[in-house]
Amino acid sequence: MAVIHHTTLKPTKLELLASWLPTRPWYVGGPDAPVLTRAGGFRLDDPEGEVGIEFMVATDTSGPTPVHYLVPLTYRGAPLPDADHALVGTMEHGVLGRRWAYDGCHDPVLLSQLLALFEGRAEPQAQSLTDTPDHEVTWAYTGDSPLSLEALTPTDDHESTRLPVLPATTLQINRILRPAQDSPVDRAEGTTGHLVGHWGLTEGSLARGLFAVVRRNPEV
């Protein structure tokens, strides 16, 4: 169980993301720095209790239309080996000291727990509360075989990150979130798994949308 410490972070997570997001291929902001607010998300527990796992929704209001980014993050007490390319930045935590923040799509702990969530072996937790399940996060998996990460080789496109998963499937993590006007699950047609999350819009209403899906690879 992850313990949420309400303490100081220097720099803050949003300050780190303001520098990091414009370097991503799926960033759609302008030439100026993004103006970010934390709009929502959830956490997962690391069974070993060593790695913080957060799926943060950050909203950028620097452009004419707000853009909602899904940023999976991991927080570690020491550098992740061979992962300098995935480092978002370091922070000084008021209780835990130096923390290394990584793009979670490159962290095997986050990915293994995300696959466990699809299979019902992990439970989403509230973003800012200790030991509090987030019942607004919903998911389903209809495949008949357990999921496992085939290789730690994330590939980014203009709006998502994809990873190969066994058996013969692809995990797609949506980086740009779009509020569903109807049921978000309707957008998951043709998938064997989906994850639906929620976040707040700038006008104060609550949005829901697809955070991630699992798709069967086309037969060759």
N, C-alpha and C positions, 0 to 999 in steps of 0.2 A: 504494500500500500504506500503510495507516494504521499508525503506530508507537504502541504502547501504552506510555505513561509510567507507571511505578509511583511515584507521587509524591503530594503532599498536594493536597486540594481544600478550600477554605473558602468557603462552606459545602459540605458533601458533597452528592452527588446525592440521597441519601435525605432529607436535611434540606430540600432544595428541594421534593422531591415531597410531603413531609409537609404543607407549606403549600398546595401547588397541587392535589393530588388532590381534597380536599374541595370544590373549586370546580367540579368536572366533573359533568356530568349523569349520567354512568355510575358515579359513586362511590356505594357502597352502605354505607359505614361510618356509625357513630353520630355523636353530637354532639362527642365527644372527638376529639383528634388521632389519626390512624392511627399504628400501631406497625409500622414497615416494616423488612423485610429484603430484600436483593437475592437473588432465588431462581434467576436464570438469564437466558438471552437470547443474543443473538449480535450481530455487527456486519456492516456492509457498507462497502466502500471507496468513497470519492468519487474518480472518475477524475481530477479536478483536484487532489486532495490537500489541499483547503482545509477541508472540512467533515467533522467526526466524525459518524458515523452509528451509532447503537446502538438495538437493540430490547431493552429491559430488561423483565424480569419482576420486579415488586415484590410481595411478599406482605404483607398487612396482617393482623396477629393481634390487633387491638384488640377485635374482636367475638367472639361465641361460636364462630364458624367462620372459619377462615382464608379470605381472599379474595385471588385472584391476578390482578393487573392487568398488562396488556401496555402498556408506555409507550414508544413510539418517540420517540427524542430525537435532536436534532442539536446539535452544539457548534461554535460559530463564533467567530472572532477579532475580529469586528465585528458590529454589529447587522444583522439581516436587514431590508431595507427594507419598510416598511408591514406589519410583523408584530408590533407591540407586543401585540396581542391573543393571540398565540401564545407569548409569552415565559414560560417557566417560572421563570427567574431567572438571575442572574449568579454566577459563581464565580471565585475566584482559584486558578489552576492553578500548581503549584510550578515547572513548566518553561515553560509557554506563556503565563502571565500571565492577564489577564482573558479569560474565556470566557462567551459568551452561550448559554444552553441554551434550546432551543425544542421545543415539541410538534411532533414530526416530521411529523405529518399535515398541517401547514401549511407544510412546507418542500419546495419543488420538487426539491431535490437528493435527499432521502431517497425521495420518491415515485418519481422517475425510476429510481432504483436498485432499488427494490422491484419495479417493473414489469420491469426488466431481469432480476432474479432469477427471476421467474415464467417468463421466456422462456429462461432458461439462459445469459444474457449476463453475469451477475454470480454471485459465489460467496460463500456465507455464511462469515464468519470467526469464530473463537473470540472470546469476549467479552473476555478478559483476556490474550491472547497475540498477539504480532506475527507476521504472515504465517503463520497456522495455520488452515487451513480447518476448519470445524465440520461434520463428516460426519453428525452426528445431526440436522441440519436438512434436511428433505426438501421437495420441491415438485414441481408438475407444472402444465403448461398445455396444454390440448388444442384451443384456438382456432386458427383458420386464418389469422388476421391479427395483425400486430404490435400491441402495446398502447401507448397513449399517453394521457397525462392530458388530459382534455377541458377541465377548468377547476379552478382551485385553490379549490374550494368545499366543504370538508369539512362534513358534517352529522353531529352526534352524536345517538344515541338512548340508551336506558337501558343498552346493553351493547356498543355498537360505534360506529365512525366509518365513514362511507361517502363515497366520492368518485366522480364520473362519469368514466368511462374510455372511450376510443374503441378499437374499434368497438362502440357500443351496449351497453356493459357497465358494471357497478358494482364498484368495489373496496371490499370490506368488511374492515376491520381490527377484529378482536375485542379489545375492551378488557378484558372480564372473561373469564379463561381457565378452562375446565373440563377437568379430566383425563379423557381418554377411557378407558372401561373396556375397550373392544375396540380396533379400528383407528381412529385419528382420521380416516382418509380416508373411512370409512363416513359420517361426518357431512358430507362435502363432496358428497354426491349432488346432481346437478343443477347443478353448477358447471362452469365451463370452466378453473378454476385453483384450486389450493389450496397453502397453505404450512403445514407442520407443524413445530412447535418443541418444545423440552423445557425443563423447569425442575424444581427440587428442591422436594419437599413438606416440611412441618415435621417429619414423623416420619422423614425421611431417605431416602425412596424417590424415584425419578425419575418424573415425569409427562410425558406427551406430549399435545398437543392442537392444535387448529386455531388458528393465529395470524391467518390472513387467507385470504380466498377472492375469486375473481372470478366474478360471476354475469352471465348475459345479462339485459338488461332485457326485461320483458314487452312483447310486441308490442301496439301501440295500434290 
